[in-house]
Amino acid sequence: MATISLRHNPQVNNTNQQREIITEEIQGLIRVHRDGRVERPPIVPTVSCTVSSSSSSSSAKDVTINKETNLWARVYVPSMSYHTKALPLLVYFHGGGFCVGSAAWSCYHEFLTNLAFKSNCVILSVDYHLAPENRLPVAYDDGFNALAWVKREAQNISGAQKWWLTHCDMSSVFLAGDSAGANIAYNVATRMGSSSSSNTTTPLSLKGVILIQPFFGGEERTSSEKHFLQPPNSALTLSVSDTYWRLALPLGATRDHPYCNPLAHGTVKLRDLRVSSIMVCVSEMDILKDRNLEFSKALAKAGKRVETVIFKGVGHAFQVLHNYQLSHSRTQEMITHIRNFVNQ
């Protein structure tokens, strides 16, 4: 995969825009105007589901989950699945600080095409609604509604989704995501475990959760947040992180809101995560490293079975942006760990 640069492109500005009052901006990614208008420059290209990856190893199609809310997803089915038994279903949420990103971004299309094939699983990549137009918990609602939709379609296997659902083992469902997507996966999994929602997704059985560089925060800074210097093309700096949270959290909320900091008020809520196993993927050079490791330890202390994997020499979102020298080899390592996790 080609490296995707997140450096600011000055060409996205023009004279008229510069005269307008901008309340929040992450250069090259998102600009929020005082009148509420939001701009997202096309820094990462979007691609059709018919675009083949370099390996051409999985087929992909877009599916509509809810026409009224324009909630959709991209499904990946590994080519060899037509000759094997039912496969695990991985419901995936992309990253982007809740404010940018898409299931159609080329970097996610490439990554998930390869992940589906090499991990031998079906992947449903959910294109949830973005903040600040749709602040949290809208993204969590989208994730949970996507699972409820899968349940309904699975009960009507002769319907329009038969082409991919027939390959899925509904007793082996995983939630996964990177960065903000990992945050969504965690919160959706927690909601699935609550007593009021436990029957909504039956007979789907949540077997595990994969959290790749989960995007959490807090008012008090960790050592890695304070001291890790990031290269110019890093996907996440401390100021960028703070901007994402200001745009994504409910109005008036601080970074110690449970959506941002699940450990701010103790670890009681972690017991609601009723899942047999959890994988947490941590990048050595990520500003979120310390927070991710703290979260992993808290999960283990709450009695969860946790597999923590640290990827050396790379930073945030290396597996999709390929902006580190070791990105390719570390991505293959990550895929191997995920394959072993979902097929154990």
Secondary structure, DSSP 8 states (H G I E B T S, - for coil): ------S--GGG--HHHHHS-EEEEETTTEEEETTS-EE----S-B--TT---SS--EEEEEEEEETTTTEEEEEEEEGGGGGSS-EEEEEEE--STTTS--TTBHHHHHHHHHHHHHHT-EEEEEE---TTTS-TTHHHHHHHHHHHHHHHHHHTTTSTTHHHHTTEEEEEEEEEEETHHHHHHHHHHHHHHSTTTTTTSTT--EEEEEEES-----SS--HHHHH----TT-S--HHHHHHHHHHHS-TT--TTSTTT-TTTT-SGGGGG---SEEEEEEETT-TTHHHHHHHHHHHHHTT--EEEEEETT--TTHHHH--STTHHHHHHHHHHHHHHHHT-
